[in-house]
Amino acid sequence: MTLTLDTGAADGVDASRRGSDFAGLRRQIRDAGLLERRYGSYLARIALTVGAFAATWVAFVWLGNSWLQLIVAAVLGLLFTQVGFLGHDCGHQQVWRTRRANDLLSVVSADLLLGLSFAWWVDKHNRHHAHPNQEDQDPDIGAGALVFTPSQAAERRGTVARFLTRHQAALFFPLLTLEGLNLHVASVRFLLTTPTTRAGRYRVLEIVLFSVHVIGYLGALLLVLDPLHALAFFAVHQAIFGMYMGCSFAPNHKGMPTLAPGEKIDFLRRQVLTSRNVRGGWFTDLALGGLNYQVEHHLFPNMPRANLRKAQTVVRAHCRSNAIDYTETSLIGSYAIVLRHLHALGAPLRRLEPRGAEIG
């Protein structure tokens, strides 16, 4: 669906007040101490995540050439995403006080441990945060294997592209198994082809650490496993990594209102109306890396993860007092919304299929 908002008083809020709506919320959040660093929380999180990551590689070497390695591959896929959450937090300057310290931890997490480019992520993620769910500006809703807006669906050409769009709801989760590989390829392309001014000041360090990751990862597989086991390990690992990563980010914005190109809306409403929270307890917080508080994260990107749950109460009350829709659903409910949205976008193309050709 497309979000078309009048910047006047369509929602009952005087337009003259809108510029101060977010300022008032920010004062409440700041006065509550929710933007302050949480060093103890992050030190514990880093120690546990990196410790589990290292222990899994030790188990990999200890098991040797065995089909039990597929269990290790699955666990490693989960831990890759957890390390990615840490890199995400550092990239948003949530962990340490200085930008350099946050950036260096992000580079090590992304390039060395995961084989992803930190600069590529910053470039893409900054554009997403500045223009969430805005056509032609948010790269997260750019057309690719899937489409996310009616205009993208209408522009599909070619047999394969139109088939993917017709059945993208059914193909959504299977395609996520390829997302890990897609992230690696996008990172390589960015590091090798992007102009230095855009690639960032850590480009050389990134290329070195990324190369160490590739050599170390593939070398470990080929030294410990025979080719068949290595190929199976690689497939399971990357599939779980891609699926988990995709399932963590998909509930956040997919199926939420979109903004037309060039459409203007104030910061508070831009971030709240295009984002969706996921209900849950501590396990959901852990499994989704704090991204289940997507509204709060978009409003305060540098807020430490441990403070997001506390901020939710303040943000939700502020939205209620300003008549701003605050969206929250269950994890399963969020996936259902995403799939319905993708299915609806493919409907016009399915109607053009020959009778009996539709799948599902």
Rosetta blueprint (number, residue, H / E / L):
1 M L
2 T E
3 L E
4 T L
5 L L
6 D L
7 T L
8 G L
9 A L
10 A L
11 D L
12 G L
13 V L
14 D L
15 A H
16 S H
17 R H
18 R H
19 G H
20 S H
21 D H
22 F H
23 A H
24 G H
25 L H
26 R H
27 R H
28 Q H
29 I H
30 R H
31 D H
32 A L
33 G L
34 L L
35 L L
36 E L
37 R L
38 R L
39 Y H
40 G H
41 S H
42 Y H
43 L H
44 A H
45 R H
46 I H
47 A H
48 L H
49 T H
50 V H
51 G H
52 A H
53 F H
54 A H
55 A H
56 T H
57 W H
58 V H
59 A H
60 F H
61 V H
62 W H
63 L H
64 G L
65 N L
66 S L
67 W L
68 L L
69 Q H
70 L H
71 I H
72 V H
73 A H
74 A H
75 V H
76 L H
77 G H
78 L H
79 L H
80 F H
81 T H
82 Q H
83 V H
84 G H
85 F H
86 L H
87 G H
88 H H
89 D H
90 C H
91 G H
92 H L
93 Q L
94 Q L
95 V L
96 W L
97 R L
98 T L
99 R H
100 R H
101 A H
102 N H
103 D H
104 L H
105 L H
106 S H
107 V H
108 V H
109 S H
110 A H
111 D H
112 L H
113 L H
114 L H
115 G L
116 L L
117 S L
118 F H
119 A H
120 W H
121 W H
122 V H
123 D H
124 K H
125 H H
126 N H
127 R H
128 H H
129 H H
130 A H
131 H L
132 P L
133 N L
134 Q E
135 E L
136 D L
137 Q L
138 D L
139 P H
140 D H
141 I H
142 G L
143 A L
144 G L
145 A L
146 L L
147 V L
148 F L
149 T L
150 P H
151 S H
152 Q H
153 A H
154 A H
155 E L
156 R L
157 R L
158 G L
159 T H
160 V H
161 A H
162 R H
163 F H
164 L H
165 T H
166 R H
167 H L
168 Q H
169 A H
170 A H
171 L H
172 F H
173 F H
174 P H
175 L H
176 L H
177 T L
178 L L
179 E H
180 G H
181 L H
182 N H
183 L H
184 H H
185 V H
186 A H
187 S H
188 V H
189 R H
190 F H
191 L H
192 L H
193 T H
194 T L
195 P L
196 T H
197 T H
198 R H
199 A H
200 G L
201 R L
202 Y L
203 R H
204 V H
205 L H
206 E H
207 I H
208 V H
209 L H
210 F H
211 S H
212 V H
213 H H
214 V H
215 I H
216 G H
217 Y H
218 L H
219 G H
220 A H
221 L H
222 L H
223 L H
224 V H
225 L L
226 D L
227 P H
228 L H
229 H H
230 A H
231 L H
232 A H
233 F H
234 F H
235 A H
236 V H
237 H H
238 Q H
239 A H
240 I H
241 F H
242 G H
243 M H
244 Y H
245 M H
246 G H
247 C H
248 S H
249 F H
250 A H
251 P H
252 N H
253 H H
254 K L
255 G L
256 M L
257 P L
258 T E
259 L E
260 A L
261 P L
262 G L
263 E L
264 K L
265 I L
266 D L
267 F H
268 L H
269 R H
270 R H
271 Q H
272 V H
273 L H
274 T L
275 S L
276 R L
277 N E
278 V E
279 R L
280 G L
281 G L
282 W H
283 F H
284 T H
285 D H
286 L H
287 A H
288 L L
289 G L
290 G L
291 L L
292 N L
293 Y L
294 Q H
295 V H
296 E H
297 H H
298 H H
299 L H
300 F L
301 P L
302 N L
303 M L
304 P L
305 R H
306 A H
307 N H
308 L H
309 R H
310 K H
311 A H
312 Q H
313 T H
314 V H
315 V H
316 R H
317 A H
318 H H
319 C H
320 R H
321 S H
322 N L
323 A L
324 I L
325 D L
326 Y L
327 T L
328 E E
329 T E
330 S L
331 L H
332 I H
333 G H
334 S H
335 Y H
336 A H
337 I H
338 V H
339 L H
340 R H
341 H H
342 L H
343 H H
344 A H
345 L H
346 G H
347 A H
348 P H
349 L H
350 R H
351 R L
352 L L
353 E L
354 P L
355 R L
356 G L
357 A L
358 E L
359 I L
360 G L
